[in-house]
Amino acid sequence: MIIHTLRFAFRPETSEADKERVLAAIRRTASVESVSFSAVGQAVLNDPDDGYTHAYYFGIEDLAALERYMHDPVHLAGDPEIIPHFAKLHIGPDVSDDPDPELSAKIAAVNDRKLAMYPEWKELMATIPELRFG
């Protein structure tokens, strides 16, 4: 199992109605078949000084499921609705019960393949003012 973590904060100009639409789009993405479980909402255990207000945690069974998740049409359709509203996004750290010492590199490769396949996604991710990994 791979547990993936996304912590984020909305842009100041994002209205409350837009925030609700973004959270609904994330929940829709979290409902795809490759996701075993998820939670989307306020980030209650964060240090308030780090500025992250919300989080999305989800479980993916294995690398094959992660690959399906990254290319799922629901996920691909949701990103243009979601990403423009992020002021900051921290991806990871992930957690896994898979003992493979190469797992981190394999997860990164899945992400790199998506970036290569969808240049528009890469451009969209570049619009996030503050983006961190790990």
Solvent accessible surface area in square Angstrom, and as a share of the most:
residue,aa,sasa,rsa
1,M,56,0.25
2,I,4,0.02
3,I,43,0.22
4,H,32,0.14
5,T,15,0.08
6,L,32,0.16
7,R,38,0.14
8,F,1,0.01
9,A,10,0.07
10,F,20,0.08
11,R,49,0.18
12,P,130,0.82
13,E,131,0.59
14,T,10,0.06
15,S,53,0.34
16,E,122,0.55
17,A,55,0.43
18,D,35,0.18
19,K,47,0.20
20,E,106,0.47
21,R,146,0.53
22,V,2,0.01
23,L,12,0.06
24,A,48,0.37
25,A,0,0.00
26,I,6,0.03
27,R,109,0.40
28,R,111,0.40
29,T,4,0.02
30,A,10,0.07
31,S,87,0.56
32,V,12,0.07
33,E,124,0.56
34,S,5,0.03
35,V,17,0.10
36,S,62,0.40
37,F,104,0.43
38,S,50,0.32
39,A,60,0.47
40,V,24,0.14
41,G,20,0.19
42,Q,134,0.59
43,A,20,0.15
44,V,105,0.60
45,L,174,0.87
46,N,32,0.16
47,D,83,0.43
48,P,119,0.75
49,D,133,0.69
50,D,40,0.21
51,G,32,0.31
52,Y,10,0.04
53,T,70,0.41
54,H,33,0.15
55,A,3,0.03
56,Y,6,0.02
57,Y,85,0.32
58,F,1,0.00
59,G,0,0.00
60,I,0,0.00
61,E,97,0.44
62,D,67,0.35
63,L,52,0.26
64,A,61,0.47
65,A,2,0.01
66,L,9,0.04
67,E,49,0.22
68,R,117,0.43
69,Y,7,0.03
70,M,20,0.09
71,H,41,0.18
72,D,25,0.13
73,P,103,0.65
74,V,57,0.33
75,H,16,0.07
76,L,50,0.25
77,A,65,0.51
78,G,2,0.02
79,D,12,0.06
80,P,77,0.48
81,E,84,0.38
82,I,11,0.05
83,I,6,0.03
84,P,53,0.33
85,H,44,0.20
86,F,9,0.04
87,A,24,0.18
88,K,33,0.14
89,L,5,0.03
90,H,8,0.04
91,I,28,0.14
92,G,3,0.03
93,P,87,0.54
94,D,47,0.24
95,V,97,0.56
96,S,40,0.26
97,D,110,0.57
98,D,61,0.32
99,P,126,0.79
100,D,40,0.21
101,P,125,0.79
102,E,97,0.43
103,L,15,0.08
104,S,88,0.56
105,A,60,0.46
106,K,86,0.37
107,I,31,0.16
108,A,49,0.38
109,A,37,0.29
110,V,4,0.02
111,N,40,0.21
112,D,82,0.42
113,R,112,0.41
114,K,0,0.00
115,L,44,0.22
116,A,85,0.66
117,M,117,0.52
118,Y,43,0.16
119,P,78,0.49
120,E,109,0.49
121,W,25,0.09
122,K,117,0.50
123,E,119,0.53
124,L,34,0.17
125,M,20,0.09
126,A,83,0.64
127,T,72,0.42
128,I,9,0.05
129,P,94,0.59
130,E,74,0.33
131,L,59,0.29
132,R,116,0.42
133,F,126,0.52
134,G,56,0.54
